[in-house]
Amino acid sequence: MRVTKSITKHRKHKKILKKVRGMQHARTRSYRLAKQAVNRSLEYSYRDRRNRKRDFRQLWITRVSNACRENGQKYSSFIFFLKQNNIELDRKILSDIAVTDPVAFSTLTEKIKA
C-alpha cells in the first residue's frame, strides 16, 4: 500500500508559515518563500546574538569615554588608573554610573587623579 505524506507535510508547512506571521508580501502565503525567510531569519538571529555583546561593549565604552572627556580625562588613562588603583568596576557598571549619576563619576575621576 502506498503511504502519502499529506498529514506530515501539512504540519510541516503550517509550522513554517506560523513563524513568518508578521512578515510582508508572498512570504506569508508561499511555503517556499516562507521557508527561505525563516532560514535567513534564524541565521541572522544566531549571528546577532554574538554581535549584541560586541555592540553593548562599544556603547559602554562610548558612554564612559564621553563622561571622562567632560571631567577632563582621556578614556585610556582613566581605565589605566582604575587598574592601578585596584578599582574593579567593569565597563557596564562604569557606563551606568556615568549616565545615571554624573556626580559620582566625577568624584571617581577626582579620586583617580589624586
Sequence and secondary structure as in RCSB ss.txt:
>XXXX:A:sequence
MRVTKSITKHRKHKKILKKVRGMQHARTRSYRLAKQAVNRSLEYSYRDRRNRKRDFRQLWITRVSNACRENGQKY
SSFIFFLKQNNIELDRKILSDIAVTDPVAFSTLTEKIKA
>XXXX:A:secstr
     HHHHHHHHHHHHHHTTT  GGGGT HHHHHHHHHHHHHHHHHHHHHHHHHHHHHHHHHHHHHHHHTT  H
HHHHHHHHHTT    HHHHHHHHHH HHHHHHHHHHHH 
